[in-house]
Amino acid sequence: MGRHRRASNSTMRRNSVIALTGLVPAGLITAASSAGAAEYLPFMASESTTEQSEPVVETSRPLASETDAQPVAAAEAPVALAVAAAPQPAVAPTPELPTSLMASPIAIPTVNVSAYKNAEQILTAELPGCGISWTVIAGIGRVESTHANNGKADDAGELFEPILGPRLDGSLAGNNVIADTDGGALDGDPHFDRAVGPMQFLPETWNHYHADGNGDGISDPQNLYDAALATGKYLCDGGLDLRDLGQTTKAILRYNNSMAYVANVLAWSTGYATGIVPTSDELPRIH
């Protein structure tokens, strides 16, 4: 994935959190961007109800002196007190983004947004401790395939044309040599692996984290919904909490062991949460 730099540990997990210095944009906005109004997604629907009881306010009556004591003819009716509800903090809605990269670099095609948000909703239900935001998944999609070449997929997320990365035979500088791991089943190459799909999974990694995001019974790395959900599973693996910047960094390094790659993903993620296009300084070249 990316330029296919893999961590030295075979499980692709790092034992220490690497701090971002100068590369990461100030402030990663994660779960807050999707905590506003509920939005319909084709493959994930959820309902939630919140019950809030009014606080009980007790009042005390002054004690009467013995000289003032009088018999009570009838029970007094309780006094109803109006209690003003405490104001709730406003939740910033996700900005409305353009839907074509021809209009703006911050754009995300409609089908891609649907796939990314669908993955977030499923993972929120299945792995609530992860706290993943759809914008982080979108950041991966932007860096890996420019959102499936600007949304070249149908409404079910099926790509019009498969996306295949370069053959990892050592001919390209910066890429590892990765011999075939799946008999060419996913990438069509029986000798060397190639990253596959809009999220650019290596076959071995896909076979470990594969997912069915659109509920059709098939896990296909060339499907936007499946690939987005598998990406979320990959990032959340190991009990990471992506509400924490350090743990988010650790998760993204699994995709590409490069701090410049992390900076790019986080810059786009923040951009999608705020509607602000990242600056060139926030998008260092990925070597």
C-alpha positions in Angstrom: 0.0 0.0 0.0 1.3 3.4 -0.8 4.9 2.8 -1.7 4.7 -0.6 0.0 7.1 0.0 2.8 6.3 -2.5 5.4 7.3 -2.4 9.1 10.1 -4.6 10.2 7.7 -6.6 12.5 5.9 -9.2 10.4 2.6 -8.3 12.1 3.1 -4.8 10.9 2.7 -3.4 14.5 5.0 -1.0 16.1 5.8 -1.1 19.8 6.1 2.6 20.3 4.1 5.6 19.3 6.0 7.9 17.0 5.3 11.6 17.6 4.6 13.8 14.6 7.2 16.6 14.3 6.5 19.3 11.7 4.6 17.0 9.3 1.3 16.5 10.9 -1.3 19.3 10.5 -2.4 21.0 13.7 -5.3 19.1 15.1 -6.8 15.9 13.7 -10.5 16.0 13.8 -11.9 12.5 14.1 -15.2 11.3 15.4 -16.6 14.8 15.9 -17.2 15.3 12.1 -19.7 12.6 12.0 -21.4 13.0 15.3 -24.0 15.5 14.0 -27.3 14.8 12.1 -27.9 11.2 11.1 -27.5 10.5 7.4 -29.0 7.7 5.4 -26.4 5.2 4.0 -27.5 2.4 1.7 -25.9 -0.5 3.5 -25.9 0.6 7.2 -28.9 2.0 9.1 -28.9 2.6 12.8 -31.4 4.1 15.2 -30.7 5.7 18.5 -33.0 7.1 21.2 -31.9 9.3 24.1 -34.1 9.6 27.2 -33.5 12.5 29.6 -35.5 12.8 32.8 -36.1 16.2 34.3 -34.3 16.8 37.6 -36.4 16.7 40.7 -36.2 19.9 42.7 -37.0 19.7 46.4 -38.0 22.8 48.4 -38.1 23.0 52.1 -40.8 24.8 54.1 -39.9 27.0 57.0 -40.5 25.4 60.4 -43.4 27.0 62.3 -43.0 28.0 65.9 -45.1 26.4 68.6 -47.1 29.6 69.0 -47.9 29.7 65.3 -48.9 26.0 65.0 -52.3 25.6 63.5 -54.2 22.4 62.6 -54.1 21.6 58.9 -57.6 21.1 57.5 -56.6 19.4 54.3 -53.4 18.1 52.5 -51.7 20.8 50.5 -51.4 20.2 46.8 -47.8 19.8 45.6 -46.3 22.9 43.9 -45.2 22.3 40.3 -41.9 24.0 39.5 -40.8 24.8 36.0 -37.2 23.7 35.5 -35.4 25.1 32.5 -33.4 22.5 30.5 -29.7 23.0 30.4 -28.5 24.2 27.0 -26.8 21.5 24.9 -23.5 22.3 23.2 -23.8 22.7 19.5 -22.2 20.0 17.3 -20.4 21.2 14.2 -21.8 19.6 11.1 -19.7 18.0 8.5 -19.2 20.7 5.8 -20.7 20.0 2.4 -17.9 19.0 0.2 -17.7 19.3 -3.6 -18.3 16.0 -5.4 -15.8 16.2 -8.2 -12.0 16.7 -8.1 -12.4 18.7 -11.3 -14.0 21.4 -9.2 -11.8 21.3 -6.1 -9.0 19.2 -4.6 -11.0 18.9 -1.4 -13.9 17.1 -3.3 -15.0 13.6 -2.6 -17.4 11.8 -5.1 -20.7 10.9 -3.6 -20.3 7.1 -3.8 -16.9 7.4 -2.0 -18.4 9.4 0.8 -21.1 6.9 1.2 -18.6 4.0 1.4 -16.4 5.8 3.9 -19.3 6.7 6.2 -20.8 3.3 5.9 -17.5 1.8 7.1 -17.4 4.2 10.1 -21.0 3.3 11.1 -20.3 -0.5 10.9 -17.1 -0.1 12.9 -18.7 2.1 15.5 -21.1 -0.7 16.2 -18.6 -3.5 16.0 -15.5 -1.9 17.4 -16.7 1.1 19.5 -13.4 1.4 21.3 -11.6 2.3 18.0 -13.5 5.6 17.6 -12.5 5.7 13.9 -13.8 8.6 11.8 -14.8 8.3 8.1 -12.4 11.2 7.3 -9.4 9.1 8.2 -10.5 6.3 5.8 -11.2 9.1 3.2 -7.6 10.3 3.8 -6.3 6.9 2.9 -8.5 6.7 -0.2 -7.3 10.1 -1.4 -3.6 9.3 -1.1 -3.9 5.7 -2.4 -6.1 6.1 -5.5 -7.5 9.7 -5.6 -10.8 8.3 -4.5 -10.9 5.5 -7.1 -9.9 7.9 -9.8 -12.5 10.5 -8.9 -15.3 8.1 -8.2 -15.2 5.8 -11.2 -17.7 3.3 -9.7 -21.4 2.5 -9.7 -23.8 3.1 -6.9 -23.0 -0.3 -5.4 -19.3 0.6 -5.2 -18.2 -1.7 -8.1 -15.3 -0.1 -10.0 -15.7 0.5 -13.7 -12.1 -0.7 -14.1 -9.9 -2.6 -11.6 -7.1 -0.6 -9.9 -3.8 -2.4 -9.7 -0.5 -1.1 -8.3 2.9 -1.6 -9.8 4.4 -5.1 -10.0 6.5 -5.4 -6.8 9.5 -7.1 -8.5 12.1 -4.5 -7.4 12.1 -2.6 -10.7 10.8 0.6 -9.0 12.9 2.4 -6.5 11.4 2.6 -3.0 9.2 -0.5 -3.4 9.9 -3.8 -1.7 10.2 -7.0 -3.6 7.2 -9.1 -2.7 6.9 -12.5 -4.2 3.4 -13.8 -5.0 1.3 -14.7 -2.0 -2.1 -15.6 -3.6 -1.3 -17.4 -6.8 -2.3 -14.3 -8.7 -6.0 -14.7 -7.6 -6.4 -11.0 -6.7 -3.8 -9.2 -8.8 -3.4 -11.6 -11.8 0.3 -12.0 -11.3 1.5 -15.5 -10.2 5.1 -14.4 -9.7 5.0 -11.1 -7.8 2.3 -9.3 -5.8 0.6 -6.0 -6.7 -1.5 -3.8 -4.5 -5.2 -4.0 -5.5 -8.3 -1.9 -5.4 -9.0 1.7 -4.5 -7.4 1.3 -1.0 -4.4 -0.5 -2.4 -4.3 -3.7 -0.3 -1.5 -6.2 -0.8 -3.1 -9.6 -1.4 -1.8 -11.1 1.8 -3.1 -8.1 3.8 -6.5 -8.2 2.1 -6.9 -11.9 2.8 -6.4 -11.2 6.5 -8.7 -8.1 6.8 -11.1 -8.7 3.9 -14.6 -7.3 4.5 -18.1 -7.3 3.0 -19.1 -3.6 3.3 -22.2 -3.7 1.0 -23.7 -6.9 2.3 -23.7 -8.8 -1.0 -21.9 -11.8 0.5 -18.7 -11.1 -1.4 -15.5 -9.5 -0.1 -13.9 -7.7 -3.1 -10.9 -5.4 -2.8 -12.1 -3.7 -6.0 -15.4 -2.6 -4.4 -15.4 0.7 -2.6 -17.7 -0.4 0.3 -15.7 -3.6 0.9 -12.3 -1.9 0.6 -13.3 1.0 2.9 -14.5 -1.3 5.6 -11.4 -3.5 5.4 -9.3 -0.3 5.7 -11.1 0.6 8.9 -10.6 -2.9 10.3 -6.9 -2.7 9.5 -6.5 0.7 11.2 -8.4 -0.4 14.3 -6.6 -3.7 14.7 -4.8 -4.3 18.0 -7.2 -2.3 20.1 -6.1 1.1 18.9 -8.1 4.1 19.8 -8.1 6.5 16.8 -9.4 9.3 18.9 -5.8 9.6 20.0 -3.4 11.2 17.6 -0.4 9.1 18.5 -2.4 5.9 18.1 -3.8 7.2 14.8 -0.3 7.7 13.6 0.7 4.2 14.6 -2.3 2.8 12.6 -1.5 4.8 9.5 2.1 3.7 9.5 0.8 0.2 9.0 -0.3 1.3 5.5 3.0 2.9 4.6 6.0 3.2 7.0 6.5 6.8 6.2 5.9 9.9 8.3 5.3 11.9 5.1 2.6 9.5 4.2 1.0 9.9 7.7 1.1 13.7 7.3 -0.7 13.5 3.9 -3.4 11.2 5.2 -4.0 13.4 8.3 -3.9 16.6 6.2 -6.7 15.3 3.9 -8.6 13.9 6.9 -8.6 17.3 8.6 -9.5 19.0 5.3 -12.6 16.8 4.9 -13.7 17.5 8.5 -13.3 21.3 8.1 -13.8 21.9 4.3 -10.4 23.6 4.2 -8.0 22.6 1.4 -4.6 21.5 2.9 -1.6 23.7 2.0 1.4 22.4 0.1 3.4 22.5 3.4 0.9 20.0 4.9 1.4 17.6 2.0 5.1 16.6 2.0 6.3 14.5 -0.8 6.0 10.8 -0.1 9.3 9.1 -1.0 
